[in-house]
Amino acid sequence: MSFYLVGTAYLIISVIGVAGNLLVIFLFARCKSLRTPANYLIVNLAVTDGLMSLKSVVVVYNCYYKGPAFGDIGCRIYAFFGGLTGTTSIITLSVISFDRYFVIRFPLKRTFSKARIKICLAVAWIYGSIFSIVPALDIGFGKYAYEGYLTSCSFDYLTENKKIKTFIIIFFVAAWVVPFVLISFSYGNILNVVTSRASITKKSRESFRHMKEDTNKRQEVTVAKVAFTTVLLWFLSWTPYAIVALLGVSDQKHVITPLVSMFPALFCKTASVLNSYVYALSHPKFRMELKKICFRQGDMNRKVGDTNAQRNVKGGHPKLKHQDAEDEVEEVNVASVHPPISTVNTETTELSHAVVRSDSQNRGSKVLEMVLRPDFKNKSSGIRKLARQWSSKEKDRNKSKDDESDEGDKGAEDERF
């Protein structure tokens, strides 16, 4: 019964992990806006976690087979990919934390360019390969062996060989202690920088340059929080396994049962599942691109419906579309109609120039017709010229009357004197 439970748990973790990490890789490959140096690290993390989830299928098969189905060669291959992906994953997380530290500590110095990021990723893979190839070669310094219910393989931490124990201790320091110190240093300094810059004066915040820098800082701090959450998840997932390995090399084998060794190994796989979902759901750009892809099909369907709904308009006028929640108008005709309007039945008082009428040719469908009354503000016409002439004549007439009245008043005044 325990074989089936463990196999089912590994199957669920494998499916979710592969799907989530493939989603991150797909978004990165599809969207050019996501191809930034920092996101190269995220994609590399998705690749390592995806491979770790994919190799768990071997454990699922062994669990249902109730034993090692692929022999010693299969055990070595499985353990090699496990050590490679696990070590590369933690080194990638270390580089992510260090990159976040430099971005927040020195915002104007983009020291981690795309070329340097690629170099860091190459170093991470080489670093992981060294500690994975040595046990696979079985040259006396490190070895892979079955663990738990003989359904998975890992480093032989239960051996009595001193050289192998030495390798386990070196690997523990290189793949757990050193990255943990580097990550703690990076996020400790990030916290220090964020708290020290929280007391910016009001005057500096009102400056446009400072406002822009503050916005960028907030975005980088958000990314740093996401990375810190990922590292915390990794710490909680891999620390139990590290403790079991240390108990094995310190001659505390009596506390390590098959069940005790299987659960820490199962926890290790949860980090590969959660990493992709933490980044995909928390990273603003990844989330935005995912929404675009999800709603793009719906937009295309609406565009097809809009195209089919358009009809030819008499007189060659352009076709417009108007939609309303209560009254859908299929066509909008733009025309210039000289008053009086006797053939149009006005049914609305909200728009002085808009009327809705029933079109008998289109089987009673309602048509919104825009009636543009004559406007003399921007047009030159004979009526406008007549209006100007009449206005100028009126002004001249009024002026002549005023002059006559002034002369009459002046003459009367002269007669008094």
C-alpha positions in Angstrom: 0.0 0.0 0.0 2.8 2.4 0.8 4.3 1.9 -2.6 1.1 3.1 -4.3 0.8 6.1 -2.0 4.4 7.2 -2.6 3.9 6.6 -6.4 0.7 8.6 -6.5 2.4 11.5 -4.6 5.3 11.5 -7.0 2.9 11.3 -10.0 1.0 14.4 -8.9 4.2 16.3 -8.2 5.7 15.3 -11.5 2.6 16.4 -13.6 2.2 19.7 -11.8 5.9 20.5 -11.9 6.3 19.7 -15.6 3.2 21.8 -16.5 4.2 24.8 -14.4 7.8 24.9 -15.6 6.8 24.4 -19.2 4.5 27.4 -18.9 7.3 29.6 -17.8 9.6 28.4 -20.6 6.7 28.9 -23.1 6.0 32.5 -22.0 9.7 33.3 -22.2 10.1 31.9 -25.7 6.9 33.5 -27.0 7.1 37.0 -25.5 10.1 39.2 -26.4 9.4 41.6 -23.5 10.3 38.8 -21.1 13.7 38.2 -22.5 15.6 40.3 -19.9 18.8 39.2 -18.2 17.0 38.7 -14.9 14.4 36.5 -16.6 17.1 34.3 -18.1 17.8 33.2 -14.5 14.1 32.4 -14.0 14.0 30.3 -17.2 17.1 28.5 -16.2 15.5 27.7 -12.8 12.4 26.5 -14.7 14.6 24.2 -16.9 16.3 22.6 -13.9 13.0 22.2 -12.0 11.3 20.8 -15.0 13.9 18.2 -15.5 13.7 17.3 -11.8 10.0 16.9 -12.1 10.3 14.9 -15.3 12.7 12.4 -13.9 10.3 11.6 -11.1 8.4 9.5 -13.5 11.0 6.8 -12.9 10.1 6.8 -9.2 6.4 6.5 -10.1 7.1 3.5 -12.3 9.4 1.8 -9.7 6.7 2.3 -7.0 4.0 0.6 -9.1 6.6 -2.0 -10.1 7.4 -2.4 -6.3 11.2 -2.3 -6.8 14.0 -1.1 -9.1 12.9 -1.8 -12.6 15.9 -0.3 -14.5 18.8 -1.9 -12.6 22.0 -0.3 -11.6 22.4 1.7 -14.8 19.0 3.2 -14.4 19.8 4.1 -10.8 23.0 6.0 -11.8 21.2 7.9 -14.5 18.4 8.9 -12.3 20.7 9.9 -9.4 23.0 11.8 -11.9 20.1 14.0 -13.2 18.8 14.4 -9.6 22.2 15.7 -8.4 22.7 17.9 -11.5 19.3 19.6 -11.5 19.2 20.0 -7.7 22.7 21.5 -7.5 22.2 23.8 -10.5 18.9 24.9 -9.1 20.4 26.1 -5.9 23.3 27.8 -7.6 20.8 29.6 -9.9 18.9 30.8 -6.9 22.1 32.1 -5.4 22.8 34.1 -8.6 19.2 35.4 -8.6 19.7 36.7 -5.0 23.1 38.3 -5.9 21.6 39.9 -9.0 18.7 41.4 -6.9 21.2 42.7 -4.4 23.2 44.5 -7.1 20.1 45.9 -8.8 18.8 47.4 -5.6 22.1 48.4 -4.1 23.5 49.9 -7.3 20.4 50.9 -9.5 22.5 52.9 -12.0 25.1 50.1 -12.5 23.6 47.3 -14.5 26.6 45.0 -13.8 24.7 41.8 -14.6 24.3 42.2 -18.4 23.0 39.4 -20.6 26.5 38.2 -21.4 27.4 38.0 -17.7 24.2 36.3 -16.9 25.0 33.6 -19.5 28.4 33.1 -18.0 26.9 32.7 -14.5 24.5 30.1 -15.9 27.3 28.2 -17.5 29.2 28.2 -14.3 26.1 27.0 -12.4 25.7 24.0 -14.8 29.5 23.2 -14.6 29.3 23.4 -10.9 26.4 21.0 -10.8 28.0 18.7 -13.3 31.2 18.2 -11.3 29.4 17.0 -8.2 27.1 14.8 -10.3 29.6 13.1 -12.5 32.1 12.0 -9.8 29.6 9.6 -8.0 28.3 8.4 -11.4 31.8 7.3 -12.4 32.2 5.3 -9.2 35.9 5.9 -8.9 35.9 5.5 -5.1 35.2 9.1 -4.3 31.4 9.3 -4.1 28.8 6.8 -5.1 25.1 6.5 -6.0 22.9 3.9 -4.2 19.3 3.0 -3.7 17.3 4.7 -1.0 14.0 4.4 0.7 11.9 1.6 -0.7 14.5 1.0 -3.4 12.5 3.1 -5.8 14.9 6.0 -6.1 18.6 6.6 -6.0 20.8 9.3 -4.5 24.2 9.8 -2.9 25.3 6.9 -0.7 25.2 8.6 2.6 24.9 5.3 4.5 28.2 4.0 3.5 31.2 3.1 5.8 33.7 4.3 3.2 35.6 7.3 4.6 36.3 8.7 1.1 32.7 8.7 0.2 31.8 10.3 3.6 34.3 13.0 2.8 32.7 13.6 -0.5 29.3 13.8 1.1 30.6 16.5 3.5 32.3 18.5 0.8 29.1 18.3 -1.3 27.0 19.4 1.7 29.3 22.5 2.2 29.5 23.3 -1.6 25.8 22.8 -2.4 24.1 23.9 0.8 26.3 25.9 3.2 28.0 28.2 0.6 24.8 29.0 -1.2 23.0 29.6 2.0 25.6 32.1 3.2 25.6 33.9 -0.2 21.8 34.1 -0.2 21.7 35.3 3.4 24.2 38.0 2.7 22.3 39.2 -0.4 18.9 39.4 1.2 20.3 40.8 4.4 21.8 43.7 2.4 18.7 44.1 0.4 16.7 44.5 3.6 19.2 47.0 4.8 19.1 49.1 1.6 15.3 49.1 1.5 14.9 50.2 5.1 17.6 52.9 4.8 15.9 54.4 1.8 12.4 54.4 3.3 13.1 57.8 4.9 13.3 59.8 1.7 12.3 63.4 2.1 9.1 64.7 0.6 10.9 67.1 -1.6 12.9 64.4 -3.2 9.8 62.3 -3.8 8.2 65.1 -5.6 11.0 65.3 -8.1 10.2 63.4 -11.3 13.6 61.7 -11.4 13.2 60.5 -7.9 9.7 59.4 -8.5 10.8 57.3 -11.4 13.7 55.8 -9.4 11.3 55.1 -6.5 8.9 53.3 -8.9 11.8 51.1 -10.2 12.9 50.4 -6.7 9.5 49.2 -5.7 9.4 46.9 -8.7 12.8 45.5 -7.9 11.8 45.0 -4.2 8.8 43.1 -5.4 10.9 40.8 -7.5 13.3 40.4 -4.5 10.4 39.3 -2.3 9.4 36.7 -4.9 13.0 35.4 -5.1 13.3 35.3 -1.3 10.1 33.3 -1.1 11.5 30.9 -3.6 14.7 30.5 -1.6 12.7 30.0 1.5 10.7 27.2 -0.1 13.9 25.6 -1.3 15.4 25.9 2.2 12.4 24.2 3.7 12.3 21.5 1.0 16.0 20.6 1.0 17.0 21.0 4.6 15.3 17.8 5.8 17.2 15.9 3.1 20.5 17.5 4.1 19.8 16.6 7.8 19.2 12.9 6.8 22.5 12.9 4.8 24.4 14.3 7.8 22.9 11.7 10.1 24.0 9.0 7.7 27.7 10.1 7.6 27.8 10.7 11.3 27.0 7.1 12.1 23.3 7.7 13.1 21.9 5.1 10.7 19.6 3.6 13.3 17.2 6.6 13.0 17.0 6.4 9.2 14.3 4.1 8.1 13.0 3.7 4.6 10.0 5.9 5.3 12.2 8.5 7.0 14.4 8.7 3.9 11.5 8.8 1.5 9.7 11.8 2.9 12.7 14.2 2.7 13.3 13.0 -0.9 9.6 13.8 -1.6 9.9 17.2 -0.1 12.8 18.0 -2.4 10.6 17.6 -5.4 8.0 20.1 -4.0 10.5 23.0 -4.6 10.6 22.2 -8.3 6.8 22.5 -8.4 6.4 25.6 -6.3 9.2 27.6 -7.9 7.5 28.0 -11.3 4.1 28.9 -9.8 5.6 31.5 -7.5 7.3 33.2 -10.4 4.4 32.8 -12.9 1.8 34.1 -10.4 3.9 36.8 -8.7 6.0 38.3 -11.5 4.1 41.2 -13.1 5.4 40.7 -16.6 4.9 37.0 -16.7 1.3 37.4 -15.3 0.5 40.1 -17.9 1.7 38.0 -20.8 -0.2 35.0 -19.5 -3.4 37.1 -19.4 -2.8 38.3 -23.0 -2.5 34.7 -24.2 -5.5 33.5 -22.3 -7.8 36.3 -23.5 -6.4 36.5 -27.0 -8.7 33.7 -28.3 -11.7 35.4 -26.9 -10.8 38.7 -28.6 -10.3 36.9 -31.9 -13.8 35.4 -31.6 -15.3 38.8 -30.9 -13.5 40.3 -34.0 -14.9 37.6 -36.2 -18.3 38.3 -34.9 -17.9 42.0 -35.5 -16.8 41.4 -39.1 -19.9 39.2 -39.8 -22.2 41.8 -38.2 -21.1 44.6 -40.6 -23.4 45.3 -43.6 -23.2 47.5 -46.6 -24.5 51.0 -46.1 -26.4 52.9 -48.8 -24.6 55.8 -50.4 -21.2 54.5 -49.7 -21.1 55.9 -46.2 -18.7 54.2 -43.8 -20.1 51.5 -41.6 -19.9 51.9 -37.8 -20.9 49.6 -35.1 -22.6 50.5 -31.8 -23.3 48.1 -29.0 -25.3 48.7 -25.9 -26.3 46.5 -23.1 -30.0 47.2 -23.5 -30.5 48.1 -27.1 -28.1 46.9 -29.7 -27.8 49.0 -32.9 -26.7 47.0 -35.9 -25.9 49.9 -38.2 -25.0 53.6 -37.9 -25.6 55.8 -40.9 -23.9 59.2 -41.0 -25.7 61.6 -43.3 -26.4 65.3 -43.7 -30.2 65.9 -43.7 -31.7 69.4 -44.4 -34.5 70.4 -42.1 -37.4 70.0 -41.8 -37.1 66.2 -41.1 -40.5 64.7 -41.8 -39.6 61.1 -42.7 -37.7 60.3 -39.5 -39.4 59.4 -36.3 -37.4 60.6 -33.3 -37.5 58.2 -30.3 -34.8 59.7 -28.1 -34.3 63.0 -26.3 -30.8 62.4 -24.9 -29.0 63.1 -28.2 -30.3 66.2 -30.1 -28.8 65.0 -33.4 -29.3 61.2 -33.0 -32.5 59.4 -33.9 -33.5 55.7 -34.0 -35.8 54.4 -36.7 -37.0 51.0 -37.8 -35.7 49.9 -41.2 -38.4 48.0 -43.0 -35.9 46.6 -45.5 -33.9 44.9 -42.8 -36.9 43.2 -41.2 -37.5 45.8 -38.5 -34.0 46.1 -37.3 -33.2 49.3 -35.5 -30.8 51.7 -37.2 -29.2 54.7 -35.5 -29.1 57.5 -37.9 -26.9 60.5 -37.1 -28.6 63.7 -38.4 -26.1 66.5 -38.9 -28.0 69.8 -39.1 -26.4 72.7 -41.1 -23.6 74.4 -39.2 -22.2 77.7 -40.5 -19.2 77.8 -38.2 -16.8 76.0 -40.5 -18.6 76.3 -43.9 -18.6 79.0 -46.5 -22.1 79.4 -48.1 -24.4 82.0 -49.6 -26.5 82.1 -46.5 -23.5 82.9 -44.4 -22.5 85.7 -46.9 -26.0 87.2 -46.7 -25.9 87.0 -43.0 -22.6 88.9 -42.9 -23.8 91.5 -45.4 -27.0 92.0 -43.4 -25.0 92.3 -40.2 -22.7 94.9 -41.7 -25.6 96.9 -43.1 -27.3 96.9 -39.7 -24.1 98.1 -38.1 -23.7 100.9 -40.7 -27.3 101.9 -40.2 -27.1 102.0 -36.4 -23.8 104.0 -36.7 -25.4 106.6 -39.0 -28.4 106.9 -36.6 -26.0 107.5 -33.7 -24.1 110.1 -35.8 -27.3 111.9 -36.6 -28.4 111.9 -33.0 -25.1 113.3 -32.0 -25.3 116.1 -34.6 -28.8 117.0 -33.4 -27.7 117.2 -29.8 -24.8 119.4 -30.8 -27.0 121.7 -32.9 -29.4 122.1 -30.0 -26.6 123.0 -27.7 -25.3 125.6 -30.1 -28.7 127.2 -30.3 -28.8 127.6 -26.5 -25.5 129.6 -26.6 
